[in-house]
Amino acid sequence: MNTRVPLGFLCVHLLFEYLRIHHVVPILAMIKIQTVFFVIFVVVVIRQVSQSKGRAAPQTRLLLAFLGLAFAQVPLATNWFFAWRFGYDLGLTLIGYAAIAYIPHDERDMKTFLAWLVTIHVYLATIGIRGYSGNEFTESGYTSTGSIGGSFLGDENDAALALLIALPLAIYVFRQARAAWSRLCWGVGALLLLITVVFTFSRGAFVGLVVMALWWILTSKKRGQAIGALVLAGLLMFAVAPPEYWARMETITQTDEGTAQLRQNYWAAARRMFASSPIWGVGGDNGQVLMPEYALEFPEEYRMNQWGRAFHSFYYQILAEFGSLGVLLIGSIVVLNFRDLRQIRALARKGRVPGSVGQLANCLRFSWIGFFVCAAFISVLSYPHLYYLTALTVSLRRIAREQEGLPSPAPERASVVPVRPGPLWRSRLPEPGR
């Protein structure tokens, strides 16, 4: 099979995953195009995995172990159907994980995939901006983008998380663009992502932006440029954000009232669930079923109303629903991801892989940071972000290992052949790694 064909299937998969195009165009849902495509997509992914060389990445083996844990919990869970549905949905997500981890064969494929992914998020950002501009401020003093999609893009906090993860990847695509018009388009796209994150009025996303900015300043070797870029981004935020946005951000410190107090009640319930089943937890998606029994901070007459409530925290969700085993498996995956990204950046500094590969590894670190900060306030274990970011890390590590074994290009001699400058629109950036 042509290597570009599986990549095409992967890019189309993103349209179904993020845009739900079969919902946008009803006739596609009527003919079950999403089911037909997914069956073919599974066949393509299985073929790509079977043709891969070497052992599976340790992250892949750990994710399969986590999937096994999810299904092993089914007979032990209070609600068998919810536990089985979590495992089933996780299995479908891991198909996408395998596609991202195995289909991109080289850096060109990776750039094509990221261009599609960023373009989709820029489109979602335009939906969010349109939703924000069409609303008026509510009694709570703010409006937002509202829903920009289904499933894991259901509300403004979910949307902010997805766009915040995509923002560093958009910056990477912008930096890799060669033509001036292309850089302009990708730069505008990155700005749209940032603006839409503001328009979500998500306090978790604001904290994520602050942490990412501080991390950039502390770790950047070109600290002056980093501070300058952040100042410009801050000026843009002040220009587009209404006063109601900053008033909402000021409520971050009010932890004893409103939604912050509700979150603390749900986190306390999660700790009790973990205490009752510390090894393997209460089962996938069973936390919401057991919430009335464990959310003791609520008055007794209101506890039944807590059925179906989420933990509003990725960390407490793992702790309660999958116990120590889940924490060990997911925690090990995270450690391996950051280890791989650190090694890729080290190889790039030594000139053993192209500098563009090191840049992508650095951008992925920022995406991970944005994810972990925002995930502290959203139950995202069933969302694809954790698994797709892991797949990107695994795929980039594989590409870096393959490029590491290639001979380095011979250095060019200066002034051997004079080159006549061409028009600006025909200029090209240096090849990666030179």
C-alpha positions as CSV (number, residue, x, y, z in Angstrom):
1,M,0.0,0.0,0.0
2,N,1.3,3.5,-0.9
3,T,2.5,5.2,2.3
4,R,0.4,8.3,1.5
5,V,-2.8,6.3,1.5
6,P,-2.7,5.3,5.2
7,L,-1.8,8.9,6.0
8,G,-4.9,10.1,4.1
9,F,-7.1,7.7,6.1
10,L,-5.6,9.1,9.3
11,C,-6.3,12.7,8.3
12,V,-9.9,11.8,7.3
13,H,-10.2,10.0,10.7
14,L,-9.5,13.4,12.4
15,L,-12.5,14.9,10.5
16,F,-14.8,12.2,12.0
17,E,-13.2,12.4,15.4
18,Y,-13.1,16.2,15.9
19,L,-15.7,17.6,13.5
20,R,-18.3,14.8,13.5
21,I,-18.9,15.5,9.8
22,H,-21.5,12.8,9.7
23,H,-23.6,15.0,12.1
24,V,-22.9,18.1,10.0
25,V,-24.1,16.4,6.8
26,P,-27.1,14.3,7.9
27,I,-27.1,12.1,4.7
28,L,-23.7,10.8,5.7
29,A,-25.1,9.5,9.0
30,M,-28.1,8.0,7.2
31,I,-25.9,5.8,5.0
32,K,-23.7,5.0,8.0
33,I,-20.6,6.4,6.3
34,Q,-18.8,6.7,9.7
35,T,-19.2,3.0,10.4
36,V,-18.0,2.0,6.9
37,F,-15.0,4.3,7.1
38,F,-14.0,3.1,10.6
39,V,-14.1,-0.6,9.5
40,I,-11.8,0.2,6.6
41,F,-9.7,2.4,8.9
42,V,-9.2,-0.4,11.4
43,V,-8.0,-2.7,8.5
44,V,-5.5,0.0,7.4
45,V,-4.2,0.5,10.9
46,I,-3.8,-3.3,11.6
47,R,-1.8,-3.6,8.4
48,Q,0.5,-0.7,9.3
49,V,1.1,-2.1,12.8
50,S,1.8,-5.6,11.4
51,Q,4.4,-4.1,9.0
52,S,6.2,-2.2,11.7
53,K,9.7,-3.3,12.7
54,G,10.9,-3.8,16.2
55,R,9.1,-4.1,19.5
56,A,6.1,-2.0,20.5
57,A,6.9,1.1,22.5
58,P,6.6,0.6,26.3
59,Q,3.8,3.2,26.3
60,T,1.8,1.0,23.9
61,R,2.2,-2.0,26.2
62,L,1.2,0.0,29.2
63,L,-1.9,1.4,27.4
64,L,-2.9,-2.2,26.5
65,A,-2.5,-3.1,30.2
66,F,-4.7,-0.2,31.1
67,L,-7.3,-1.4,28.6
68,G,-7.1,-4.9,30.2
69,L,-7.6,-3.4,33.6
70,A,-10.7,-1.5,32.4
71,F,-12.3,-4.7,31.1
72,A,-11.2,-6.8,34.1
73,Q,-13.2,-4.3,36.3
74,V,-16.5,-5.0,34.5
75,P,-17.7,-7.9,36.7
76,L,-16.5,-6.1,39.8
77,A,-18.1,-2.7,39.1
78,T,-21.5,-1.6,40.5
79,N,-22.7,-0.6,37.1
80,W,-21.4,-3.2,34.6
81,F,-22.7,-1.4,31.5
82,F,-20.8,1.8,32.4
83,A,-17.6,0.0,33.0
84,W,-17.9,-2.0,29.8
85,R,-18.7,1.1,27.8
86,F,-15.6,2.9,29.2
87,G,-13.4,-0.1,28.1
88,Y,-15.1,-0.3,24.7
89,D,-14.7,3.5,24.1
90,L,-11.1,3.3,25.2
91,G,-10.5,0.4,22.8
92,L,-11.8,2.6,19.9
93,T,-9.6,5.5,21.0
94,L,-6.6,3.2,21.0
95,I,-7.2,2.5,17.3
96,G,-6.6,6.2,16.7
97,Y,-3.6,6.0,19.0
98,A,-2.1,3.1,16.9
99,A,-2.7,5.0,13.7
100,I,-0.9,8.1,14.9
101,A,1.9,6.0,16.4
102,Y,2.6,3.9,13.3
103,I,1.3,5.6,10.2
104,P,3.6,8.7,9.9
105,H,6.8,7.2,8.5
106,D,9.0,10.3,8.4
107,E,9.1,14.0,9.3
108,R,7.2,15.0,6.2
109,D,4.3,12.7,7.1
110,M,4.3,14.1,10.6
111,K,4.1,17.7,9.3
112,T,1.2,16.7,7.1
113,F,-0.7,15.2,10.0
114,L,0.0,18.2,12.2
115,A,-1.1,20.6,9.5
116,W,-4.5,18.7,9.3
117,L,-4.8,18.6,13.1
118,V,-4.1,22.3,13.5
119,T,-6.4,23.3,10.6
120,I,-9.2,21.4,12.2
121,H,-8.7,23.2,15.5
122,V,-8.5,26.6,13.8
123,Y,-11.9,25.8,12.2
124,L,-13.2,24.9,15.7
125,A,-11.8,28.2,16.9
126,T,-13.8,30.1,14.3
127,I,-16.9,28.3,15.4
128,G,-16.1,29.3,19.0
129,I,-15.6,33.0,18.0
130,R,-18.9,33.0,16.1
131,G,-20.6,31.5,19.1
132,Y,-19.1,34.1,21.5
133,S,-20.0,37.0,19.2
134,G,-23.6,35.9,19.0
135,N,-24.2,35.7,22.8
136,E,-24.9,38.3,25.4
137,F,-23.4,38.3,28.9
138,T,-25.4,36.2,31.3
139,E,-26.5,36.8,34.9
140,S,-23.2,35.3,36.0
141,G,-21.4,38.2,34.2
142,Y,-19.9,36.4,31.3
143,T,-20.7,34.5,28.1
144,S,-18.5,32.0,26.2
145,T,-18.0,30.1,23.0
146,G,-20.5,27.5,24.0
147,S,-20.3,24.1,22.4
148,I,-18.1,23.9,19.3
149,G,-18.6,20.1,18.8
150,G,-19.8,16.9,20.2
151,S,-18.4,14.4,22.7
152,F,-15.2,15.7,24.2
153,L,-15.9,19.3,22.9
154,G,-19.2,19.6,24.6
155,D,-18.7,22.8,26.6
156,E,-16.4,25.8,26.9
157,N,-13.9,24.1,29.3
158,D,-13.6,21.1,27.0
159,A,-13.1,23.4,24.0
160,A,-10.5,25.4,25.8
161,L,-8.5,22.3,26.7
162,A,-8.5,21.1,23.1
163,L,-7.4,24.5,21.7
164,L,-4.8,25.0,24.4
165,I,-3.2,21.6,23.4
166,A,-3.2,22.6,19.7
167,L,-1.7,26.0,20.3
168,P,2.0,24.9,20.6
169,L,1.5,22.6,17.6
170,A,0.2,25.5,15.6
171,I,3.3,27.5,16.6
172,Y,5.5,24.5,15.4
173,V,3.7,24.4,12.0
174,F,4.1,28.2,11.7
175,R,7.9,28.0,12.4
176,Q,8.3,25.2,9.8
177,A,6.5,27.0,7.1
178,R,8.8,28.2,4.3
179,A,6.7,30.5,2.1
180,A,5.8,33.9,3.5
181,W,2.1,33.5,2.8
182,S,2.1,30.1,4.5
183,R,3.7,31.6,7.6
184,L,1.1,34.3,7.6
185,C,-1.7,31.9,7.5
186,W,-0.4,29.6,10.2
187,G,0.5,32.7,12.3
188,V,-3.1,34.0,12.0
189,G,-4.4,30.5,12.9
190,A,-2.3,30.4,16.1
191,L,-3.6,33.8,17.1
192,L,-7.2,32.6,16.5
193,L,-6.6,29.6,18.8
194,L,-5.3,32.0,21.5
195,I,-8.2,34.4,21.1
196,T,-10.8,31.6,21.3
197,V,-9.2,30.2,24.4
198,V,-9.8,33.6,26.0
199,F,-13.4,33.7,24.7
200,T,-14.2,30.4,26.4
201,F,-13.8,32.2,29.8
202,S,-12.3,29.0,31.1
203,R,-10.3,29.7,34.3
204,G,-8.5,26.4,34.0
205,A,-7.3,27.4,30.5
206,F,-6.1,30.7,31.9
207,V,-4.0,29.0,34.5
208,G,-2.7,26.7,31.8
209,L,-1.6,29.7,29.7
210,V,0.1,31.2,32.7
211,V,2.0,28.0,33.5
212,M,3.0,27.5,29.9
213,A,4.3,31.1,29.7
214,L,6.3,30.7,32.9
215,W,7.7,27.4,31.7
216,W,8.8,29.0,28.4
217,I,10.6,31.8,30.2
218,L,12.3,29.5,32.7
219,T,13.5,26.9,30.1
220,S,14.2,29.1,27.0
221,K,17.8,29.8,26.1
222,K,16.5,32.9,24.2
223,R,14.7,34.4,27.2
224,G,14.6,37.9,25.7
225,Q,12.7,36.6,22.7
226,A,10.4,34.5,24.8
227,I,9.5,37.5,27.0
228,G,8.9,39.7,24.0
229,A,6.6,37.1,22.4
230,L,4.7,36.7,25.6
231,V,4.3,40.4,26.0
232,L,2.8,40.7,22.5
233,A,0.5,37.7,23.4
234,G,-0.5,39.4,26.6
235,L,-1.3,42.7,24.8
236,L,-3.5,40.8,22.4
237,M,-5.3,39.2,25.3
238,F,-5.9,42.5,26.9
239,A,-7.1,44.0,23.6
240,V,-9.7,41.3,22.9
241,A,-10.8,40.2,26.4
242,P,-13.7,42.2,27.9
243,P,-13.7,43.4,31.5
244,E,-16.0,40.5,32.4
245,Y,-13.2,38.1,31.5
246,W,-10.8,39.5,34.0
247,A,-13.5,39.7,36.6
248,R,-14.1,36.0,36.2
249,M,-10.4,35.2,36.3
250,E,-10.2,37.0,39.7
251,T,-12.6,34.4,41.1
252,I,-9.9,31.7,40.8
253,T,-8.8,32.4,44.3
254,Q,-12.4,32.0,45.7
255,T,-12.1,28.3,46.6
256,D,-14.8,28.2,49.3
257,E,-17.8,29.1,47.1
258,G,-19.4,28.4,43.7
259,T,-18.1,25.7,41.4
260,A,-14.8,25.6,43.3
261,Q,-16.6,24.3,46.4
262,L,-18.5,21.8,44.4
263,R,-15.3,20.5,42.9
264,Q,-13.8,20.0,46.4
265,N,-16.9,18.0,47.4
266,Y,-16.5,15.7,44.4
267,W,-12.7,15.4,45.1
268,A,-13.5,14.3,48.7
269,A,-15.9,11.7,47.3
270,A,-13.1,10.4,45.0
271,R,-10.8,10.0,48.0
272,R,-13.4,8.0,49.8
273,M,-13.9,5.8,46.7
274,F,-10.2,5.2,46.6
275,A,-10.1,4.3,50.3
276,S,-12.9,1.7,49.6
277,S,-11.1,0.1,46.7
278,P,-7.4,1.2,46.7
279,I,-6.0,-1.4,44.3
280,W,-8.2,-1.4,41.2
281,G,-10.8,1.3,42.0
282,V,-14.5,1.3,41.6
283,G,-14.5,0.8,37.8
284,G,-14.6,2.9,34.7
285,D,-17.3,5.6,34.7
286,N,-18.6,4.2,38.0
287,G,-17.6,7.2,40.0
288,Q,-20.7,9.1,38.8
289,V,-22.9,6.1,39.7
290,L,-21.5,6.0,43.3
291,M,-21.4,9.8,43.8
292,P,-24.6,9.9,46.0
293,E,-23.0,7.3,48.4
294,Y,-19.7,9.1,48.8
295,A,-20.4,12.8,48.4
296,L,-21.1,13.2,52.1
297,E,-20.5,17.0,52.1
298,F,-23.8,17.5,50.5
299,P,-27.0,17.5,52.7
300,E,-28.6,14.1,52.7
301,E,-31.7,15.2,50.9
302,Y,-29.6,16.4,48.0
303,R,-27.2,13.5,47.6
304,M,-29.3,11.6,45.1
305,N,-29.2,14.7,42.9
306,Q,-25.4,14.0,42.6
307,W,-25.9,10.9,40.6
308,G,-24.1,11.2,37.3
309,R,-21.8,14.0,38.4
310,A,-18.2,14.0,37.2
311,F,-15.2,14.4,39.4
312,H,-14.1,17.5,37.5
313,S,-10.5,16.3,37.8
314,F,-8.5,13.9,35.6
315,Y,-6.3,13.0,38.6
316,Y,-9.1,12.2,41.0
317,Q,-10.9,10.3,38.3
318,I,-8.0,7.9,37.8
319,L,-7.5,7.6,41.6
320,A,-11.2,6.7,42.3
321,E,-12.1,4.6,39.2
322,F,-8.8,2.7,38.7
323,G,-7.0,2.9,42.0
324,S,-3.3,2.3,42.5
325,L,-3.0,0.2,39.4
326,G,-4.4,2.9,37.2
327,V,-2.2,5.5,38.7
328,L,0.9,3.3,38.2
329,L,0.0,2.6,34.6
330,I,-0.9,6.1,33.5
331,G,1.9,7.6,35.6
332,S,4.5,5.4,34.0
333,I,3.2,6.4,30.5
334,V,3.6,10.1,31.4
335,V,7.2,9.5,32.7
336,L,8.1,7.7,29.6
337,N,6.7,10.4,27.4
338,F,8.7,13.1,29.0
339,R,11.8,10.9,29.0
340,D,11.4,10.4,25.2
341,L,10.9,14.1,24.6
342,R,14.0,15.0,26.6
343,Q,16.1,12.5,24.7
344,I,14.9,13.8,21.4
345,R,15.7,17.4,22.3
346,A,19.2,16.2,23.5
347,L,19.8,14.5,20.1
348,A,18.7,17.7,18.3
349,R,21.2,19.8,20.3
350,K,24.0,17.4,19.4
351,G,23.1,17.6,15.7
352,R,22.2,13.9,15.5
353,V,18.6,14.6,14.3
354,P,17.3,17.6,12.5
355,G,16.6,20.7,14.5
356,S,13.0,20.7,13.5
357,V,12.5,17.3,15.3
358,G,13.8,18.9,18.4
359,Q,11.4,21.9,18.0
360,L,8.5,19.5,17.7
361,A,9.6,17.7,20.9
362,N,9.7,21.0,22.7
363,C,6.3,22.0,21.4
364,L,4.8,18.7,22.5
365,R,6.2,19.4,26.0
366,F,4.1,22.6,26.1
367,S,1.0,20.7,24.8
368,W,1.5,18.2,27.7
369,I,1.9,21.0,30.2
370,G,-1.4,22.6,29.0
371,F,-3.1,19.3,29.2
372,F,-2.0,18.5,32.7
373,V,-2.9,21.9,34.1
374,C,-6.4,22.0,32.5
375,A,-7.0,18.3,33.3
376,A,-6.8,19.2,37.0
377,F,-10.3,20.6,36.7
378,I,-11.9,18.3,34.0
379,S,-12.6,14.6,34.0
380,V,-10.8,13.8,30.7
381,L,-9.7,10.2,31.1
382,S,-12.1,9.1,28.3
383,Y,-11.1,12.0,26.0
384,P,-8.6,11.2,23.2
385,H,-6.0,13.9,24.2
386,L,-4.0,11.8,26.6
387,Y,-3.7,8.9,24.1
388,Y,-3.2,11.0,21.0
389,L,-0.4,13.1,22.6
390,T,1.2,9.9,23.8
391,A,1.0,8.5,20.2
392,L,2.6,11.7,18.8
393,T,5.4,11.3,21.3
394,V,5.9,7.6,20.4
395,S,5.8,8.4,16.7
396,L,8.3,11.2,17.0
397,R,10.6,9.1,19.0
398,R,10.5,6.4,16.3
399,I,11.2,8.9,13.6
400,A,14.1,10.4,15.6
401,R,15.7,7.0,16.0
402,E,15.5,6.3,12.3
403,Q,17.0,9.7,11.5
404,E,19.7,9.2,14.1
405,G,21.0,6.2,12.1
406,L,21.3,8.2,8.9
407,P,24.6,9.7,7.9
408,S,24.9,13.4,8.5
409,P,24.9,15.5,5.4
410,A,28.4,16.8,4.3
411,P,29.1,20.4,5.2
412,E,28.8,22.8,2.3
413,R,31.8,24.8,1.2
414,A,31.2,28.5,1.3
415,S,31.4,30.6,-1.9
416,V,32.0,27.7,-4.2
417,V,29.1,28.6,-6.6
418,P,27.7,32.1,-6.5
419,V,23.9,32.1,-6.0
420,R,21.9,34.9,-7.5
421,P,19.2,36.1,-5.1
422,G,15.7,35.3,-6.3
423,P,12.4,37.0,-5.6
424,L,11.2,37.0,-2.0
425,W,8.3,34.7,-2.7
426,R,10.7,32.0,-4.0
427,S,13.0,32.0,-1.1
428,R,13.3,28.9,1.0
429,L,14.3,28.3,4.6
430,P,17.4,26.1,5.3
431,E,16.8,22.4,5.3
432,P,16.0,21.0,8.8
433,G,19.2,20.3,10.8
434,R,21.4,22.6,8.8
